Amino acid sequence: MENPVKITALAITLNEAHNIEGYIKSLWFADEIVVVDSFSNDETVALASRHEKVKVHQRVFDNFSAQKNFAISKAKNDWVTFFDLDEEITPELANEILETFKNPTAVAYLVKRDFYFMGKRIKYSGLQNDYIVRFFNKKYCLYNANLVHETLETDGKTENLKNSLPHHTYKSFDDYTAKMHQYSALQAEMLFKKGKRPNYYHFLFRPFYRFWNQFIFRLGILDGKEGFILAYVSAFSVFKRYVNLWLLHKKLN
C-alpha cells in the first residue's frame, strides 16, 4: 500500500557513520530520505545506501547554504524536514510533524532546541530561546547565501511546534573547538569578500565583549564550568575569525 504521507527528510553529512543508522530510524514517518554527503571517508554512504527509501547524493562541500539548497532541490515532495544528525527527533516531535502535515497553517515550522554540551543540558549562555526551522514547504523557503550560520528565508507565515528538539552537539572539547575553527574560517571568508579589514578593535574588544556578553549578560555563569568553556571558546573563535581575515589580506600583499 502506498504511503499516504508525502514528506521528504533531508540531511547533509560528512563522516557520520556513528549517527546515520539512528538518524534514519528516527525518520520512520518520511516517505523519502535524501542524504547529501561531502565525500565521507567512513561508512556513512554505505550504511545509508542500505535503506530502500534513502537516496544518497555526493557533492563537494563549498558552504552550508549551497549544500542545503542542493539537498532541497533533490526532494520529490514539497514538504520537507531538515534536521542535523546530532539532533534527536523524538517520537513526540515526529508525531506532531505528522499532525501538522495533515492541515498546515504556515509555510514553515520552528522547533525549540535543547542544547547539550559534553553531556550536560545547557540552560543559559544565550541558548535559552534557540528556535530553528526544521519542517517547511520548499516552494516558499530557501537558505540564504551565508557560508556559515545559514538561515532559511521563508516567504510566508511561520509557527512554532510544541515539542522541543534535544541537540546533542559537541560531545568533547576537541570536537567543539574543531567546529569553531571551521566556522571562523568560513566567517573570515565572508568578511573578506565584503572587503572588510581587521583592526585592533576586532582583535581586542570583540573577543572580550563576546566572552562577557555570553558568560555574564546571557547568564552562562549559571551553566557552571561548561558555561565558562562555551564562552571562552566562543570568544576565541571571534579572535580566530579576524586572524584568518588578516591572513587572507596578507596573501594579497
GULUMNU-950771 format. One record per residue (C-alpha): residue number from 1; x, y, z. Coordinates in Angstrom, 3 decimals. Layout:
# GULUMNU-950771
{r NUM, {X, Y, Z}}
...
***
This chain:
# GULUMNU-950771
{r 1, {0.000, 0.000, 0.000}}
{r 2, {1.342, 3.438, -0.932}}
{r 3, {2.456, 5.630, 1.931}}
{r 4, {-0.102, 8.491, 2.232}}
{r 5, {2.473, 10.704, 3.971}}
{r 6, {4.498, 12.686, 1.434}}
{r 7, {7.336, 14.195, 3.439}}
{r 8, {10.974, 14.222, 2.383}}
{r 9, {13.635, 14.216, 5.106}}
{r 10, {16.865, 15.972, 4.143}}
{r 11, {20.356, 15.750, 5.625}}
{r 12, {23.897, 16.802, 4.815}}
{r 13, {26.658, 14.508, 6.059}}
{r 14, {30.396, 14.158, 6.479}}
{r 15, {31.740, 11.131, 8.360}}
{r 16, {28.507, 10.438, 10.235}}
{r 17, {28.712, 6.625, 10.319}}
{r 18, {28.217, 6.692, 14.099}}
{r 19, {24.937, 8.631, 13.752}}
{r 20, {23.422, 7.695, 10.403}}
{r 21, {21.556, 4.499, 11.373}}
{r 22, {19.828, 6.108, 14.356}}
{r 23, {19.010, 9.175, 12.302}}
{r 24, {17.357, 7.152, 9.533}}
{r 25, {15.417, 5.094, 12.080}}
{r 26, {14.043, 8.261, 13.710}}
{r 27, {12.656, 9.378, 10.336}}
{r 28, {10.191, 6.480, 10.106}}
{r 29, {7.441, 8.962, 9.171}}
{r 30, {9.158, 10.241, 5.993}}
{r 31, {8.249, 8.980, 2.544}}
{r 32, {11.767, 9.719, 1.273}}
{r 33, {15.152, 10.496, 2.843}}
{r 34, {17.687, 12.495, 0.829}}
{r 35, {21.294, 12.484, 2.057}}
{r 36, {23.847, 14.847, 0.525}}
{r 37, {27.294, 13.624, 1.509}}
{r 38, {30.542, 15.602, 1.267}}
{r 39, {32.597, 12.528, 0.260}}
{r 40, {32.866, 10.899, 3.688}}
{r 41, {35.831, 8.593, 4.253}}
{r 42, {33.972, 6.362, 6.694}}
{r 43, {30.938, 4.080, 6.213}}
{r 44, {28.333, 6.859, 6.069}}
{r 45, {27.375, 6.342, 2.421}}
{r 46, {27.434, 2.545, 2.595}}
{r 47, {25.230, 2.460, 5.683}}
{r 48, {22.747, 4.998, 4.323}}
{r 49, {22.511, 3.282, 0.931}}
{r 50, {21.292, 0.051, 2.529}}
{r 51, {17.907, 1.622, 3.212}}
{r 52, {15.364, 1.448, 0.411}}
{r 53, {13.853, 4.918, 0.880}}
{r 54, {17.227, 6.652, 1.207}}
{r 55, {18.715, 8.438, -1.799}}
{r 56, {22.372, 9.449, -1.470}}
{r 57, {23.980, 12.218, -3.488}}
{r 58, {27.623, 13.166, -3.154}}
{r 59, {28.701, 16.762, -3.641}}
{r 60, {31.924, 18.614, -2.852}}
{r 61, {31.279, 20.896, 0.124}}
{r 62, {31.642, 24.598, -0.628}}
{r 63, {29.409, 26.146, 2.031}}
{r 64, {26.423, 25.239, 4.179}}
{r 65, {23.830, 27.286, 2.268}}
{r 66, {24.748, 25.821, -1.115}}
{r 67, {24.892, 22.291, 0.276}}
{r 68, {21.461, 22.580, 1.888}}
{r 69, {19.846, 24.232, -1.118}}
{r 70, {21.180, 21.401, -3.282}}
{r 71, {19.527, 18.910, -0.913}}
{r 72, {16.235, 20.807, -1.169}}
{r 73, {16.422, 20.630, -4.964}}
{r 74, {16.572, 16.828, -4.766}}
{r 75, {13.390, 16.434, -2.695}}
{r 76, {10.459, 14.979, -4.627}}
{r 77, {7.924, 16.290, -2.092}}
{r 78, {7.062, 19.901, -1.262}}
{r 79, {7.053, 19.360, 2.500}}
{r 80, {10.465, 18.561, 3.944}}
{r 81, {12.273, 18.203, 7.246}}
{r 82, {15.893, 19.273, 7.628}}
{r 83, {17.449, 18.012, 10.859}}
{r 84, {21.124, 17.781, 11.769}}
{r 85, {22.376, 14.311, 12.612}}
{r 86, {23.225, 15.300, 16.181}}
{r 87, {19.618, 16.351, 16.804}}
{r 88, {17.301, 13.818, 18.445}}
{r 89, {13.989, 13.520, 16.609}}
{r 90, {11.801, 12.278, 19.439}}
{r 91, {8.629, 10.226, 18.771}}
{r 92, {6.592, 13.115, 20.211}}
{r 93, {8.115, 15.584, 17.746}}
{r 94, {7.701, 13.166, 14.829}}
{r 95, {4.022, 12.659, 15.631}}
{r 96, {3.494, 16.421, 15.951}}
{r 97, {5.019, 16.892, 12.496}}
{r 98, {2.615, 14.289, 11.106}}
{r 99, {-0.375, 16.005, 12.717}}
{r 100, {0.762, 19.395, 11.418}}
{r 101, {1.220, 17.948, 7.930}}
{r 102, {-2.469, 16.990, 7.801}}
{r 103, {-3.586, 20.637, 7.925}}
{r 104, {-0.685, 23.100, 7.733}}
{r 105, {-1.425, 26.733, 8.615}}
{r 106, {2.073, 28.076, 7.875}}
{r 107, {4.808, 27.553, 5.295}}
{r 108, {7.487, 26.777, 7.887}}
{r 109, {7.637, 25.497, 11.456}}
{r 110, {10.266, 26.255, 14.055}}
{r 111, {11.403, 23.884, 16.796}}
{r 112, {12.998, 24.871, 20.100}}
{r 113, {16.368, 23.149, 20.528}}
{r 114, {17.593, 21.948, 23.919}}
{r 115, {21.373, 22.317, 23.761}}
{r 116, {23.604, 19.631, 25.290}}
{r 117, {27.368, 20.184, 25.663}}
{r 118, {29.651, 17.368, 26.781}}
{r 119, {26.601, 15.501, 28.079}}
{r 120, {25.154, 18.398, 30.090}}
{r 121, {21.967, 20.311, 29.277}}
{r 122, {22.866, 23.964, 28.767}}
{r 123, {20.000, 26.118, 30.002}}
{r 124, {21.510, 29.597, 29.625}}
{r 125, {24.574, 31.027, 27.763}}
{r 126, {22.312, 32.727, 25.216}}
{r 127, {20.798, 29.405, 24.180}}
{r 128, {17.590, 29.748, 26.188}}
{r 129, {15.476, 30.568, 23.144}}
{r 130, {17.134, 28.669, 20.315}}
{r 131, {14.352, 28.224, 17.754}}
{r 132, {15.154, 26.940, 14.272}}
{r 133, {13.099, 25.929, 11.216}}
{r 134, {13.074, 22.167, 10.795}}
{r 135, {9.819, 21.489, 8.870}}
{r 136, {8.805, 23.571, 5.863}}
{r 137, {7.303, 23.785, 2.381}}
{r 138, {10.223, 24.052, -0.044}}
{r 139, {8.142, 26.122, -2.502}}
{r 140, {8.356, 29.064, -0.101}}
{r 141, {11.727, 28.567, 1.565}}
{r 142, {15.404, 28.730, 0.631}}
{r 143, {18.654, 29.100, 2.547}}
{r 144, {20.423, 32.442, 2.257}}
{r 145, {23.914, 32.806, 0.832}}
{r 146, {25.783, 32.786, 4.167}}
{r 147, {28.762, 30.437, 4.137}}
{r 148, {28.146, 29.623, 7.807}}
{r 149, {25.276, 30.228, 10.251}}
{r 150, {22.980, 29.906, 7.275}}
{r 151, {19.358, 30.949, 7.727}}
{r 152, {16.298, 29.586, 5.985}}
{r 153, {14.464, 32.511, 4.401}}
{r 154, {10.713, 31.995, 4.320}}
{r 155, {8.147, 33.684, 2.095}}
{r 156, {5.085, 33.294, 4.278}}
{r 157, {3.833, 32.633, 7.779}}
{r 158, {5.896, 30.685, 10.316}}
{r 159, {4.752, 28.973, 13.525}}
{r 160, {6.361, 27.156, 16.449}}
{r 161, {5.899, 23.469, 17.154}}
{r 162, {5.246, 22.493, 20.768}}
{r 163, {7.763, 19.679, 21.204}}
{r 164, {11.427, 20.519, 21.668}}
{r 165, {14.459, 19.029, 19.939}}
{r 166, {17.394, 17.685, 22.011}}
{r 167, {20.613, 18.852, 20.361}}
{r 168, {23.491, 16.565, 21.377}}
{r 169, {26.251, 18.620, 19.848}}
{r 170, {29.947, 18.817, 20.696}}
{r 171, {30.437, 15.665, 22.748}}
{r 172, {34.045, 16.636, 23.513}}
{r 173, {36.082, 19.792, 23.871}}
{r 174, {38.189, 18.903, 20.831}}
{r 175, {35.051, 18.364, 18.745}}
{r 176, {33.732, 21.782, 19.752}}
{r 177, {36.983, 23.651, 19.054}}
{r 178, {37.396, 21.905, 15.676}}
{r 179, {33.975, 23.122, 14.548}}
{r 180, {34.688, 26.620, 15.880}}
{r 181, {37.861, 26.733, 13.768}}
{r 182, {35.851, 25.698, 10.692}}
{r 183, {33.192, 28.338, 11.341}}
{r 184, {35.838, 31.025, 11.967}}
{r 185, {37.493, 30.297, 8.629}}
{r 186, {34.177, 30.477, 6.758}}
{r 187, {33.168, 33.699, 8.526}}
{r 188, {36.540, 35.249, 7.665}}
{r 189, {35.957, 34.344, 4.011}}
{r 190, {32.553, 36.055, 4.099}}
{r 191, {34.085, 39.236, 5.566}}
{r 192, {36.942, 39.138, 3.054}}
{r 193, {34.510, 39.008, 0.140}}
{r 194, {32.769, 42.077, 1.586}}
{r 195, {36.083, 43.965, 1.673}}
{r 196, {36.287, 44.123, 5.484}}
{r 197, {39.687, 44.639, 7.117}}
{r 198, {40.541, 43.766, 10.728}}
{r 199, {41.987, 46.246, 13.216}}
{r 200, {42.842, 46.399, 16.921}}
{r 201, {39.162, 46.821, 17.770}}
{r 202, {38.391, 43.434, 16.219}}
{r 203, {41.372, 41.690, 17.846}}
{r 204, {40.940, 43.142, 21.348}}
{r 205, {37.426, 44.376, 22.013}}
{r 206, {35.270, 41.948, 20.010}}
{r 207, {36.548, 38.728, 21.713}}
{r 208, {36.449, 40.446, 25.126}}
{r 209, {32.852, 41.550, 24.559}}
{r 210, {31.786, 38.116, 23.278}}
{r 211, {33.075, 36.382, 26.405}}
{r 212, {31.458, 38.724, 28.944}}
{r 213, {28.242, 39.042, 26.985}}
{r 214, {27.800, 35.271, 26.856}}
{r 215, {29.108, 34.433, 30.331}}
{r 216, {27.539, 37.294, 32.332}}
{r 217, {24.780, 39.047, 30.415}}
{r 218, {23.433, 35.856, 28.825}}
{r 219, {23.818, 34.023, 32.151}}
{r 220, {26.402, 31.477, 31.021}}
{r 221, {27.753, 31.605, 34.568}}
{r 222, {24.655, 29.648, 35.650}}
{r 223, {25.749, 26.768, 33.394}}
{r 224, {28.849, 26.252, 35.539}}
{r 225, {32.192, 25.240, 34.076}}
{r 226, {30.519, 24.217, 30.825}}
{r 227, {29.157, 27.759, 30.511}}
{r 228, {32.653, 29.152, 31.065}}
{r 229, {34.146, 26.833, 28.427}}
{r 230, {31.465, 27.758, 25.901}}
{r 231, {32.023, 31.492, 26.481}}
{r 232, {35.815, 31.149, 26.322}}
{r 233, {35.857, 29.142, 23.093}}
{r 234, {33.226, 31.415, 21.566}}
{r 235, {35.418, 34.447, 22.340}}
{r 236, {38.476, 32.730, 20.901}}
{r 237, {36.563, 31.871, 17.731}}
{r 238, {35.888, 35.590, 17.252}}
{r 239, {39.620, 36.288, 17.654}}
{r 240, {40.425, 33.449, 15.231}}
{r 241, {37.947, 34.849, 12.703}}
{r 242, {39.843, 38.121, 12.460}}
{r 243, {43.228, 36.399, 12.426}}
{r 244, {42.007, 34.383, 9.433}}
{r 245, {40.729, 37.581, 7.816}}
{r 246, {44.105, 39.280, 8.378}}
{r 247, {45.873, 36.276, 6.796}}
{r 248, {43.611, 36.441, 3.737}}
{r 249, {44.535, 40.087, 3.198}}
{r 250, {48.194, 39.346, 3.825}}
{r 251, {48.199, 36.851, 0.944}}
{r 252, {47.366, 39.710, -1.420}}
{r 253, {50.447, 41.703, -0.368}}
***
